[in-house]
Amino acid sequence: MAANATPPKARNIVLVHGLFADGSCWSEVIARLQAANSSGHPILLRTTSSAGHGIGTALDEQIEQDADLFSFLFDQLGIKYVPVAK
């Protein structure tokens, strides 16, 4: 990229982070993401107080987190779920 060229704007942001705290610590991040979001697309910010960092997260919680993330991404990408016939 040339020195004076404008860098491309980010189209999508996915922020995934585990944290041992309640959701109030994200209030500044939420405000900044909302202010920076000029696309009109929603931002997924999922917090939970019952999850740990990797090994500390129960399997059912990991499955719920993954299901939420993939559901959000599929919705935003327009991917439709079609059950496989048995």
Summary of the structure (lengths in Angstrom):
residues: 86
radius of gyration: 16.9
end to end distance: 51.6
largest distance: 57.6
contacts: 130
relative contact order: 0.14
helix: 42%
strand: 0%
